[in-house]
């Protein structure tokens, strides 16, 4: 089994709660945009936002990976954006896990803020589709490492 660390250092273990999802089968690009949207939010607002994105009522702005993306009138400040449902569902699972870890530590759930939210590329599952004349086409599946750190605001 590989041992994974976190990309954030210098956190106070008495006031923070951490959770991670490794090799999650969702897009690293969309996960990065969702993590950027929820970083710095309070826990309850982030959960509400992700629930709205899953129901396709709220938008996530695409700041980096936005080429050839449609512009939407529902976006306020940023024109390109979307509803990354699969990435939002997986990040919400990790967020609820971090909330349960904070509850087990005895932290106040109402005063939790997302101090760190990051998504990194995981391993690539390599598959191939057989084609005619002895050829094949790669059919690779990207995975994502998701890290969430919740901090109790004093």
DSSP file (Angstrom, degrees, kcal/mol; ACC not computed):
  #  RESIDUE AA STRUCTURE BP1 BP2  ACC     N-H-->O    O-->H-N    N-H-->O    O-->H-N    TCO  KAPPA ALPHA  PHI   PSI    X-CA   Y-CA   Z-CA
    1    1 A X              0   0    0      0, 0.0     2,-0.1     0, 0.0     0, 0.0   0.000 360.0 360.0 360.0 133.2    0.0    0.0    0.0
    2    2 A X        -     0   0    0      1,-0.0     2,-0.5     0, 0.0     0, 0.0  -0.470 360.0-131.8 -75.0 152.5    1.3    3.4   -0.8
    3    3 A X        -     0   0    0     -2,-0.1     2,-0.4     0, 0.0    -1,-0.0  -0.924  22.4-159.1-105.3 128.7    1.5    6.0    1.9
    4    4 A X        -     0   0    0     -2,-0.5     2,-0.2    18,-0.0    18,-0.0  -0.832   5.9-166.5-108.4 143.6    0.1    9.4    1.0
    5    5 A X        -     0   0    0     -2,-0.4     2,-0.3     2,-0.0     0, 0.0  -0.494  26.0-102.5-109.7-173.6    0.8   12.7    2.6
    6    6 A X        -     0   0    0      2,-0.2    14,-0.0    -2,-0.2   141,-0.0  -0.845  15.0-133.6-112.3 151.8   -0.9   16.1    2.4
    7    7 A X  S    S+     0   0    0     -2,-0.3     2,-0.4     2,-0.0    -1,-0.1   0.436  86.2  79.5 -85.2   2.1    0.3   19.0    0.4
    8    8 A X        -     0   0    0    108,-0.1     2,-0.3     3,-0.0    -2,-0.2  -0.900  61.6-172.5-109.8 139.6   -0.3   21.4    3.3
    9    9 A X        +     0   0    0     -2,-0.4    -2,-0.0     1,-0.2     0, 0.0  -0.875  55.3  40.0-126.5 160.0    2.1   21.7    6.1
   10   10 A X        +     0   0    0     -2,-0.3     2,-0.3     1,-0.2    -1,-0.2   0.849  70.0 151.3  75.8  36.6    2.1   23.6    9.5
   11   11 A X        -     0   0    0     -3,-0.2     2,-0.7     5,-0.0    -1,-0.2  -0.747  50.1-116.1 -99.7 150.7   -1.5   23.0   10.5
   12   12 A X    >>  -     0   0    0     -2,-0.3     3,-0.9     1,-0.1     4,-0.9  -0.741  18.8-155.8 -83.8 115.6   -2.6   22.8   14.2
   13   13 A X  T 34 S+     0   0    0     -2,-0.7    -1,-0.1     1,-0.2    -2,-0.0   0.710  90.1  59.2 -68.5 -17.4   -3.9   19.3   14.8
   14   14 A X  T 34 S+     0   0    0      1,-0.2    -1,-0.2     3,-0.0    -2,-0.0   0.772 115.5  32.1 -80.0 -24.8   -6.0   20.4   17.7
   15   15 A X  T <4 S+     0   0    0     -3,-0.9   137,-2.5    92,-0.1     2,-0.3   0.383 112.2  69.5-111.7   1.8   -8.0   22.9   15.6
   16   16 A X  E  <  -A  151   0A   0     -4,-0.9     2,-0.4   135,-0.2   135,-0.2  -0.831  54.1-159.4-125.0 159.8   -8.1   21.1   12.2
   17   17 A X  E     -A  150   0A   0    133,-2.4   133,-3.2    -2,-0.3     2,-0.3  -0.999  14.8-161.6-135.5 135.6   -9.6   18.1   10.6
   18   18 A X  E     +A  149   0A   0     -2,-0.4     2,-0.3   131,-0.2   131,-0.2  -0.872  13.3 168.4-122.0 152.1   -8.3   16.4    7.5
   19   19 A X  E     -A  148   0A   0    129,-2.1   129,-2.8    -2,-0.3     2,-0.3  -0.975   8.1-171.3-154.8 151.2   -9.7   14.0    4.9
   20   20 A X  E     -A  147   0A   0     -2,-0.3     2,-0.5   127,-0.2   127,-0.2  -0.994  16.4-151.1-145.9 152.1   -8.7   12.8    1.5
   21   21 A X  E     -A  146   0A   0    125,-2.5   125,-3.1    -2,-0.3     2,-0.4  -0.992  21.4-158.1-121.2 122.3  -10.0   10.7   -1.3
   22   22 A X  E     +     0   0A   0     -2,-0.5   123,-0.2   123,-0.2    -2,-0.0  -0.844  67.9   0.1-109.7 138.9   -7.3    8.9   -3.3
   23   23 A X  E    S+     0   0A   0     -2,-0.4     2,-0.3     1,-0.2    -1,-0.2   0.892  80.4 179.0  54.1  46.3   -7.7    7.7   -6.9
   24   24 A X  E     -A  144   0A   0    120,-3.0   120,-2.1    -3,-0.4     2,-2.0  -0.615  33.6-121.9 -77.5 134.6  -11.2    9.0   -7.2
   25   25 A X  S    S+     0   0    0     -2,-0.3     2,-0.3   118,-0.2   118,-0.2  -0.511  73.9  97.2 -85.3  76.9  -12.7    8.4  -10.6
   26   26 A X  S    S-     0   0    0     -2,-2.0     2,-0.2   116,-0.1    -2,-0.0  -0.940  82.9 -72.2-150.2 170.9  -13.5   11.9  -11.7
   27   27 A X     >  -     0   0    0     -2,-0.3     4,-2.0     1,-0.1     5,-0.2  -0.458  28.8-151.0 -72.0 128.9  -11.9   14.6  -13.8
   28   28 A X  H  > S+     0   0    0     -2,-0.2     4,-1.9     2,-0.2    -1,-0.1   0.853  96.8  54.2 -66.3 -32.7   -8.8   16.3  -12.3
   29   29 A X  H  > S+     0   0    0      2,-0.2     4,-1.6     1,-0.2    -1,-0.2   0.942 111.9  41.6 -67.2 -47.1   -9.6   19.5  -14.2
   30   30 A X  H  > S+     0   0    0      1,-0.2     4,-2.1     2,-0.2    -1,-0.2   0.866 112.9  54.7 -69.3 -34.7  -13.1   19.8  -13.0
   31   31 A X  H  X S+     0   0    0     -4,-2.0     4,-2.5     1,-0.2    -1,-0.2   0.882 105.5  53.6 -64.5 -37.5  -12.1   18.8   -9.4
   32   32 A X  H  X S+     0   0    0     -4,-1.9     4,-2.0     1,-0.2    -1,-0.2   0.908 109.1  48.1 -62.8 -42.3   -9.5   21.6   -9.4
   33   33 A X  H  X S+     0   0    0     -4,-1.6     4,-1.6     2,-0.2    -2,-0.2   0.885 111.9  49.1 -67.6 -38.8  -12.2   24.2  -10.3
   34   34 A X  H  X S+     0   0    0     -4,-2.1     4,-1.8     2,-0.2    -2,-0.2   0.915 110.6  50.7 -66.9 -42.0  -14.6   22.9   -7.7
   35   35 A X  H  X S+     0   0    0     -4,-2.5     4,-1.5     1,-0.2    -2,-0.2   0.890 109.1  51.3 -63.0 -38.9  -11.9   23.0   -5.0
   36   36 A X  H  < S+     0   0    0     -4,-2.0    -1,-0.2     1,-0.2    -2,-0.2   0.850 109.2  52.1 -65.2 -32.9  -11.0   26.6   -6.0
   37   37 A X  H  < S+     0   0    0     -4,-1.6    -2,-0.2     1,-0.2    -1,-0.2   0.858 116.0  37.4 -72.6 -34.5  -14.6   27.6   -5.7
   38   38 A X  H >< S+     0   0    0     -4,-1.8     3,-2.0    -5,-0.1    76,-0.2   0.605  85.4 115.5 -96.0 -10.9  -15.1   26.2   -2.1
   39   39 A X  T 3< S+     0   0    0     -4,-1.5    76,-0.1     1,-0.3     3,-0.1  -0.385  84.9  15.5 -62.7 130.0  -11.7   27.1   -0.6
   40   40 A X  T 3  S+     0   0    0     74,-2.1    -1,-0.3     1,-0.3     2,-0.1   0.327  98.7 124.0  90.6  -6.9  -12.1   29.6    2.2
   41   41 A X    <   -     0   0    0     -3,-2.0    73,-2.9     1,-0.1    -1,-0.3  -0.426  69.1-102.5 -82.1 159.2  -15.9   29.0    2.6
   42   42 A X  B  >  -B  113   0A   0     71,-0.2     4,-2.1    -2,-0.1    71,-0.3  -0.490  37.4-112.0 -72.5 154.6  -17.6   28.0    5.7
   43   43 A X  H  > S+     0   0    0     69,-2.5     4,-2.2     1,-0.2     5,-0.2   0.894 113.0  48.7 -61.8 -45.6  -18.6   24.3    5.8
   44   44 A X  H  > S+     0   0    0     68,-0.3     4,-2.0     1,-0.2    -1,-0.2   0.876 112.2  49.1 -66.3 -36.4  -22.4   24.8    5.6
   45   45 A X  H  > S+     0   0    0      2,-0.2     4,-2.3     1,-0.2    -1,-0.2   0.876 110.5  50.9 -69.1 -36.3  -22.2   27.2    2.7
   46   46 A X  H  X S+     0   0    0     -4,-2.1     4,-2.5     2,-0.2    -2,-0.2   0.898 109.8  49.6 -67.2 -39.9  -19.8   24.9    0.8
   47   47 A X  H  X S+     0   0    0     -4,-2.2     4,-2.3     2,-0.2    -2,-0.2   0.907 111.4  49.5 -65.1 -41.2  -22.2   21.9    1.3
   48   48 A X  H  X S+     0   0    0     -4,-2.0     4,-2.1     2,-0.2    -2,-0.2   0.909 111.2  49.9 -62.8 -42.1  -25.1   24.0    0.1
   49   49 A X  H  X S+     0   0    0     -4,-2.3     4,-2.2     2,-0.2    -2,-0.2   0.930 111.6  47.3 -63.1 -45.6  -23.1   25.1   -3.0
   50   50 A X  H  X S+     0   0    0     -4,-2.5     4,-2.2     1,-0.2    -1,-0.2   0.877 110.7  51.9 -66.8 -36.5  -22.1   21.5   -3.9
   51   51 A X  H  X S+     0   0    0     -4,-2.3     4,-1.7     2,-0.2    -1,-0.2   0.897 110.7  48.8 -63.2 -39.1  -25.7   20.3   -3.4
   52   52 A X  H  <>S+     0   0    0     -4,-2.1     5,-3.3     2,-0.2     6,-1.0   0.868 110.1  50.7 -68.4 -36.2  -26.9   23.1   -5.8
   53   53 A X  H ><5S+     0   0    0     -4,-2.2     3,-1.2     3,-0.2    -2,-0.2   0.893 108.3  52.3 -67.5 -38.8  -24.2   22.2   -8.3
   54   54 A X  H 3<5S+     0   0    0     -4,-2.2    -2,-0.2     1,-0.3    -1,-0.2   0.870 111.2  46.7 -64.4 -35.9  -25.3   18.5   -8.2
   55   55 A X  T 3<5S-     0   0    0     -4,-1.7    -1,-0.3    -5,-0.2    -2,-0.2   0.431 116.6-120.6 -82.5   1.2  -28.9   19.6   -8.8
   56   56 A X  T < 5S+     0   0    0     -3,-1.2    -3,-0.2    -4,-0.1    -2,-0.1   0.859  83.8 113.1  60.2  41.0  -27.5   21.8  -11.7
   57   57 A X      < +     0   0    0     -5,-3.3     2,-0.3    -6,-0.1    -4,-0.2   0.657  68.4  50.6-107.1 -27.2  -28.9   25.0  -10.1
   58   58 A X  S    S-     0   0    0     -6,-1.0     2,-0.3    -9,-0.2    -2,-0.1  -0.777  76.8-132.6-112.3 158.5  -25.6   26.7   -9.2
   59   59 A X        -     0   0    0     -2,-0.3     2,-0.5    15,-0.2    24,-0.2  -0.818   1.8-147.7-111.7 147.8  -22.6   27.3  -11.4
   60   60 A X  E     -D   82   0B   0     22,-2.4    22,-1.8    -2,-0.3     2,-0.2  -0.973  27.1-126.9-109.1 122.6  -18.9   26.7  -10.8
   61   61 A X  E     -D   81   0B   0     -2,-0.5     2,-0.8    20,-0.2    20,-0.3  -0.496  12.0-143.5 -71.8 136.5  -16.6   29.3  -12.6
   62   62 A X        +     0   0    0     18,-1.9    18,-0.2    -2,-0.2    -1,-0.1  -0.888  29.8 164.0 -98.8 110.6  -13.9   27.8  -14.8
   63   63 A X  S    S+     0   0    0     -2,-0.8     3,-0.2     2,-0.1    -1,-0.2   0.782  74.0  19.7 -98.3 -32.1  -10.9   30.1  -14.5
   64   64 A X  S    S+     0   0    0      1,-0.2     2,-1.3   -35,-0.1     3,-0.2   0.854 122.5  46.8-105.5 -50.9   -8.1   27.9  -15.9
   65   65 A X  S    S+     0   0    0      1,-0.2    -1,-0.2   -36,-0.2    -2,-0.1  -0.653  75.9 118.4 -97.0  80.4   -9.6   25.2  -18.1
   66   66 A X    >   +     0   0    0     -2,-1.3     3,-1.5    -3,-0.2    -1,-0.2   0.276  24.6 135.4-132.0  10.0  -12.0   27.3  -20.1
   67   67 A X  T 3  S+     0   0    0      1,-0.3     3,-0.1    -3,-0.2    -3,-0.0  -0.426  83.8   2.0 -67.6 137.5  -11.1   27.1  -23.7
   68   68 A X  T 3  S+     0   0    0      1,-0.2     2,-0.3    -2,-0.1    -1,-0.3   0.746  96.7 143.2  58.8  26.9  -14.0   26.6  -26.1
   69   69 A X    <   -     0   0    0     -3,-1.5    -1,-0.2    -7,-0.1     2,-0.1  -0.747  53.8-111.4 -93.0 144.7  -16.4   26.7  -23.2
   70   70 A X        -     0   0    0     -2,-0.3    11,-0.8    11,-0.1     2,-0.4  -0.445  25.0-123.9 -73.3 147.6  -19.8   28.3  -23.6
   71   71 A X  B     -E   80   0C   0      9,-0.2     2,-0.4    -2,-0.1     9,-0.2  -0.764  28.2-156.4 -91.4 139.0  -20.6   31.6  -21.8
   72   72 A X    >   -     0   0    0      7,-1.7     3,-0.9    -2,-0.4    10,-0.0  -0.908  23.3-141.5-122.9 143.2  -23.7   31.4  -19.6
   73   73 A X  T 3  S+     0   0    0     -2,-0.4    -1,-0.1     1,-0.2    -2,-0.0   0.714  99.6  68.7 -73.3 -18.9  -26.0   34.2  -18.4
   74   74 A X  T 3  S+     0   0    0      5,-0.1     2,-0.2   -16,-0.0    -1,-0.2   0.681  80.7  92.1 -73.1 -16.8  -26.2   32.4  -15.0
   75   75 A X    <   -     0   0    0     -3,-0.9     4,-0.1     4,-0.2     6,-0.0  -0.569  60.0-164.0 -78.2 141.6  -22.6   33.2  -14.2
   76   76 A X  S    S+     0   0    0     -2,-0.2    -1,-0.2     2,-0.0     3,-0.1   0.941  77.3   2.5 -90.3 -67.3  -22.1   36.5  -12.4
   77   77 A X  S    S+     0   0    0      1,-0.1     2,-0.5     2,-0.0    -2,-0.1   0.871 127.7  50.9 -92.3 -40.7  -18.5   37.5  -12.6
   78   78 A X        -     0   0    0      1,-0.2    -6,-0.1     2,-0.0    -1,-0.1  -0.849  65.3-156.9-103.5 132.4  -16.9   34.8  -14.8
   79   79 A X  S    S+     0   0    0     -2,-0.5    -7,-1.7    -8,-0.1     2,-0.3   0.959  74.5  64.1 -75.4 -51.5  -18.6   34.0  -18.1
   80   80 A X  B     +E   71   0C   0     -9,-0.2   -18,-1.9   -18,-0.2     2,-0.3  -0.558  69.7 117.6 -77.8 138.5  -17.4   30.4  -18.7
   81   81 A X  E     -D   61   0B   0    -11,-0.8     2,-0.3    -2,-0.3   -20,-0.2  -0.961  30.6-173.1-173.8-175.4  -18.5   27.9  -16.2
   82   82 A X  E     -D   60   0B   0    -22,-1.8   -22,-2.4    -2,-0.3     2,-0.5  -0.953  37.3 -83.3-171.7-170.3  -20.5   24.7  -15.8
   83   83 A X        -     0   0    0     -2,-0.3     2,-1.9   -24,-0.2     3,-0.2  -0.807  32.2-170.1-117.1  84.9  -22.0   22.1  -13.5
   84   84 A X     >  +     0   0    0     -2,-0.5     4,-2.1     1,-0.2     5,-0.2  -0.544  16.6 169.5 -77.4  84.5  -19.3   19.5  -12.7
   85   85 A X  H  >  +     0   0    0     -2,-1.9     4,-2.4     2,-0.2    -1,-0.2   0.924  68.7  46.9 -67.5 -48.7  -21.7   17.0  -11.2
   86   86 A X  H  > S+     0   0    0      1,-0.2     4,-1.9     2,-0.2    -1,-0.2   0.910 115.2  46.0 -65.3 -42.3  -19.5   14.0  -10.8
   87   87 A X  H  > S+     0   0    0      1,-0.2     4,-2.4     2,-0.2    -1,-0.2   0.895 112.5  51.7 -65.6 -39.2  -16.6   16.0   -9.3
   88   88 A X  H  X S+     0   0    0     -4,-2.1     4,-2.2     1,-0.2    -2,-0.2   0.884 107.8  52.0 -65.5 -38.5  -18.9   17.8   -7.0
   89   89 A X  H  X S+     0   0    0     -4,-2.4     4,-1.6     2,-0.2    -1,-0.2   0.926 112.6  44.8 -63.2 -43.7  -20.4   14.5   -5.7
   90   90 A X  H  X S+     0   0    0     -4,-1.9     4,-1.7     1,-0.2    -2,-0.2   0.884 113.7  48.8 -70.0 -37.9  -17.0   13.1   -5.0
   91   91 A X  H  X S+     0   0    0     -4,-2.4     4,-2.4     1,-0.2    -1,-0.2   0.860 108.4  55.3 -69.1 -34.3  -15.7   16.3   -3.3
   92   92 A X  H  X S+     0   0    0     -4,-2.2     4,-2.4    -5,-0.2    -1,-0.2   0.873 105.3  53.0 -65.2 -36.5  -18.9   16.4   -1.2
   93   93 A X  H  X S+     0   0    0     -4,-1.6     4,-1.8     2,-0.2    -2,-0.2   0.928 111.8  44.7 -61.9 -44.9  -18.2   12.8    0.0
   94   94 A X  H  X S+     0   0    0     -4,-1.7     4,-2.3     2,-0.2    -2,-0.2   0.877 112.2  53.2 -67.3 -36.8  -14.7   13.9    1.1
   95   95 A X  H  X S+     0   0    0     -4,-2.4     4,-2.0     1,-0.2    -2,-0.2   0.900 109.1  47.8 -65.3 -41.3  -16.1   17.0    2.7
   96   96 A X  H  X S+     0   0    0     -4,-2.4     4,-2.1     2,-0.2    -1,-0.2   0.842 110.0  53.7 -68.5 -32.0  -18.6   15.0    4.8
   97   97 A X  H  X S+     0   0    0     -4,-1.8     4,-2.2     2,-0.2    -2,-0.2   0.912 108.6  48.4 -66.2 -42.2  -15.8   12.7    5.8
   98   98 A X  H  X S+     0   0    0     -4,-2.3     4,-2.1     2,-0.2    -2,-0.2   0.872 110.1  52.8 -64.6 -36.0  -13.8   15.7    7.0
   99   99 A X  H  X S+     0   0    0     -4,-2.0     4,-2.2     2,-0.2    -2,-0.2   0.904 109.2  48.5 -65.1 -41.1  -16.9   16.9    8.9
  100  100 A X  H  X S+     0   0    0     -4,-2.1     4,-2.1     2,-0.2    -2,-0.2   0.874 110.3  51.9 -66.8 -36.5  -17.3   13.5   10.6
  101  101 A X  H  X S+     0   0    0     -4,-2.2     4,-1.5     2,-0.2    -2,-0.2   0.898 110.0  49.1 -65.0 -39.0  -13.6   13.6   11.5
  102  102 A X  H  X>S+     0   0    0     -4,-2.1     5,-2.5     2,-0.2     4,-0.8   0.889 110.1  51.0 -66.5 -38.7  -14.0   17.0   13.1
  103  103 A X  H ><5S+     0   0    0     -4,-2.2     3,-0.5     1,-0.2    -1,-0.2   0.890 108.7  51.4 -65.4 -38.6  -17.1   15.9   15.0
  104  104 A X  H 3<5S+     0   0    0     -4,-2.1    -1,-0.2     1,-0.2    -2,-0.2   0.815 108.4  52.2 -67.9 -29.6  -15.1   12.9   16.3
  105  105 A X  H 3<5S-     0   0    0     -4,-1.5    -1,-0.2    -5,-0.1    -2,-0.2   0.656 118.8-112.6 -78.2 -15.7  -12.4   15.3   17.5
  106  106 A X  T <<5 +     0   0    0     -4,-0.8    -3,-0.2    -3,-0.5     2,-0.1   0.675  62.9 152.2  92.4  18.8  -14.9   17.4   19.3
  107  107 A X      < -     0   0    0     -5,-2.5     2,-0.6    -6,-0.1    -1,-0.2  -0.478  55.4-100.9 -80.2 155.4  -14.7   20.5   17.1
  108  108 A X    >   -     0   0    0      1,-0.2     3,-1.0    -2,-0.1    -1,-0.1  -0.674  27.9-156.3 -78.7 117.7  -17.6   22.9   16.7
  109  109 A X  G >  S+     0   0    0     -2,-0.6     3,-1.1     1,-0.2   -66,-0.2   0.819  88.9  59.2 -66.4 -32.4  -19.3   22.0   13.4
  110  110 A X  G 3  S+     0   0    0      1,-0.3    -1,-0.2   -67,-0.1   -66,-0.1   0.681 105.9  48.9 -72.8 -16.3  -20.9   25.5   13.0
  111  111 A X  G <  S+     0   0    0     -3,-1.0    42,-3.2   -69,-0.1     2,-0.4   0.065  81.5 123.8-111.6  25.3  -17.5   27.2   13.1
  112  112 A X  E <   - C   0 152A   0     -3,-1.1   -69,-2.5    40,-0.2     2,-0.3  -0.719  36.5-173.0 -91.8 135.9  -15.6   25.1   10.5
  113  113 A X  E     -BC  42 151A   0     38,-2.8    38,-3.2    -2,-0.4     2,-1.0  -0.940  32.6-112.0-123.8 146.1  -14.0   26.8    7.5
  114  114 A X  E     + C   0 150A   0    -73,-2.9   -74,-2.1    -2,-0.3    36,-0.2  -0.685  38.5 172.8 -80.5 104.4  -12.3   25.1    4.6
  115  115 A X  E     +     0   0A   0     34,-2.0     2,-0.4    -2,-1.0    -1,-0.2   0.788  67.5  17.8 -83.0 -29.3   -8.7   26.0    5.1
  116  116 A X  E     + C   0 149A   0     33,-1.7    33,-2.7    -3,-0.1     2,-0.4  -0.973  57.9 167.6-148.9 126.8   -7.3   23.8    2.3
  117  117 A X  E     + C   0 148A   0     -2,-0.4     2,-0.3    31,-0.2    31,-0.2  -0.947  17.8 162.7-139.5 118.0   -9.0   22.2   -0.7
  118  118 A X  E     - C   0 147A   0     29,-2.2    29,-2.7    -2,-0.4     2,-0.4  -0.973  23.3-160.5-139.5 150.5   -6.8   20.7   -3.4
  119  119 A X  E     + C   0 146A   0     -2,-0.3     2,-0.3    27,-0.2    27,-0.2  -0.997  15.2 179.7-131.7 127.6   -7.1   18.3   -6.3
  120  120 A X  E     - C   0 145A   0     25,-2.7    25,-3.2    -2,-0.4     2,-0.2  -0.871  37.7 -90.6-123.4 157.1   -4.2   16.5   -7.9
  121  121 A X  E     - C   0 144A   0     -2,-0.3    23,-0.3    23,-0.2     2,-0.1  -0.465  42.7-162.2 -66.5 134.4   -3.9   14.1  -10.7
  122  122 A X  E     -     0   0A   0     21,-3.0    21,-0.2     1,-0.3    23,-0.1  -0.148  39.8 -52.6 -97.0-161.0   -4.0   10.5   -9.6
  123  123 A X  E     -     0   0A   0     19,-0.1    20,-0.6    -2,-0.1     2,-0.5  -0.375  53.1-122.9 -74.9 158.1   -2.9    7.4  -11.5
  124  124 A X  E     - C   0 142A   0     18,-0.2     2,-0.7    -3,-0.1    18,-0.2  -0.906  13.1-142.3-105.0 123.6   -4.2    6.7  -15.0
  125  125 A X  E     - C   0 141A   0     16,-2.6    16,-2.5    -2,-0.5     2,-0.6  -0.767  21.2-147.2 -84.1 119.2   -5.9    3.5  -15.6
  126  126 A X        +     0   0    0     -2,-0.7     2,-0.3    14,-0.2    14,-0.2  -0.786  26.6 162.9 -98.5 121.8   -4.9    2.4  -19.1
  127  127 A X        -     0   0    0     -2,-0.6    12,-3.6    12,-0.3     2,-0.4  -0.906  20.1-149.6-130.1 159.5   -7.3    0.5  -21.2
  128  128 A X  E     -F  138   0D   0     -2,-0.3     2,-0.5    10,-0.3    10,-0.2  -0.989   7.7-142.2-135.5 141.8   -7.4   -0.2  -24.9
  129  129 A X  E     -F  137   0D   0      8,-2.9     8,-2.4    -2,-0.4     2,-0.2  -0.892  28.5-124.4-100.2 126.9  -10.2   -0.8  -27.4
  130  130 A X  E     -F  136   0D   0     -2,-0.5     6,-0.2     6,-0.2     2,-0.2  -0.498  33.6-173.1 -72.2 138.4   -9.4   -3.4  -30.0
  131  131 A X    >   -     0   0    0      4,-2.8     3,-0.6    -2,-0.2     4,-0.2  -0.644  29.7 -73.7-122.6 179.9   -9.7   -2.2  -33.6
  132  132 A X  G >  S+     0   0    0     -2,-0.2     3,-1.1     1,-0.2    -1,-0.1  -0.326 107.1  26.6 -74.2 158.0   -9.6   -3.7  -37.0
  133  133 A X  G 3  S-     0   0    0      1,-0.2    -1,-0.2    -2,-0.0     3,-0.1   0.800 132.3 -61.1  61.6  34.3   -6.3   -4.9  -38.7
  134  134 A X  G <  S+     0   0    0     -3,-0.6    -1,-0.2     1,-0.2     2,-0.2   0.669 103.7 126.5  74.3  16.8   -4.5   -5.6  -35.4
  135  135 A X    <   -     0   0    0     -3,-1.1    -4,-2.8    -4,-0.2     2,-0.3  -0.538  39.6-160.5-101.2 170.5   -4.7   -2.0  -34.1
  136  136 A X  E     -F  130   0D   0     -6,-0.2     2,-0.4    -2,-0.2    -6,-0.2  -0.988  11.6-138.9-148.5 156.6   -5.9   -0.6  -30.9
  137  137 A X  E     -F  129   0D   0     -8,-2.4    -8,-2.9    -2,-0.3     2,-0.1  -0.964  28.2-117.7-117.0 129.9   -7.1    2.7  -29.5
  138  138 A X  E     -F  128   0D   0     -2,-0.4     2,-0.3   -10,-0.2   -10,-0.3  -0.430  25.2-174.2 -67.7 139.9   -6.1    3.9  -26.0
  139  139 A X        -     0   0    0    -12,-3.6   -12,-0.3    -2,-0.1     2,-0.2  -0.705  16.8-179.1-133.2  78.1   -9.0    4.4  -23.7
  140  140 A X        -     0   0    0     -2,-0.3     2,-0.5   -14,-0.2   -14,-0.2  -0.497  17.4-150.5 -88.0 149.8   -7.4    5.9  -20.6
  141  141 A X  E     - C   0 125A   0    -16,-2.5   -16,-2.6    -2,-0.2     2,-0.2  -0.974  11.1-147.7-122.5 119.9   -9.2    6.9  -17.4
  142  142 A X  E     - C   0 124A   0     -2,-0.5     2,-0.3   -18,-0.2   -18,-0.2  -0.561  12.6-163.0 -84.0 147.2   -7.9    9.7  -15.2
  143  143 A X  E     -     0   0A   0    -20,-0.6   -21,-3.0    -2,-0.2     2,-0.4  -0.799   6.2-139.5-124.3 171.0   -8.2    9.7  -11.5
  144  144 A X  E     -AC  24 121A   0   -120,-2.1  -120,-3.0   -23,-0.3     2,-0.5  -0.974   7.5-143.5-135.6 142.3   -7.9   12.4   -8.9
  145  145 A X  E     - C   0 120A   0    -25,-3.2   -25,-2.7    -2,-0.4     2,-0.4  -0.944  25.4-164.3-100.5 124.3   -6.5   12.8   -5.4
  146  146 A X  E     -AC  21 119A   0   -125,-3.1  -125,-2.5    -2,-0.5     2,-0.4  -0.933   6.2-171.6-114.5 131.4   -8.7   15.2   -3.3
  147  147 A X  E     -AC  20 118A   0    -29,-2.7   -29,-2.2    -2,-0.4     2,-0.4  -0.983   3.2-178.0-124.0 133.3   -7.6   16.8    0.0
  148  148 A X  E     -AC  19 117A   0   -129,-2.8  -129,-2.1    -2,-0.4     2,-0.4  -0.998   4.3-174.1-130.2 131.5   -9.8   18.7    2.3
  149  149 A X  E     -AC  18 116A   0    -33,-2.7   -34,-2.0    -2,-0.4   -33,-1.7  -0.989   8.4-161.5-124.9 121.6   -8.6   20.4    5.6
  150  150 A X  E     -AC  17 114A   0   -133,-3.2  -133,-2.4    -2,-0.4     2,-0.4  -0.842   6.2-164.1-101.8 138.3  -11.3   22.0    7.9
  151  151 A X  E     -AC  16 113A   0    -38,-3.2   -38,-2.8    -2,-0.4     2,-0.5  -0.969  20.4-123.9-125.2 137.6  -10.2   24.6   10.4
  152  152 A X  E     - C   0 112A   0   -137,-2.5     2,-0.4    -2,-0.4   -40,-0.2  -0.694  26.0-138.1 -81.6 123.1  -12.2   25.8   13.4
  153  153 A X              0   0    0    -42,-3.2    -1,-0.0    -2,-0.5     0, 0.0  -0.667 360.0 360.0 -83.9 131.9  -12.5   29.6   13.3
  154  154 A X              0   0    0     -2,-0.4    -1,-0.1     0, 0.0    -2,-0.0   0.441 360.0 360.0 -91.2 360.0  -12.1   31.2   16.7
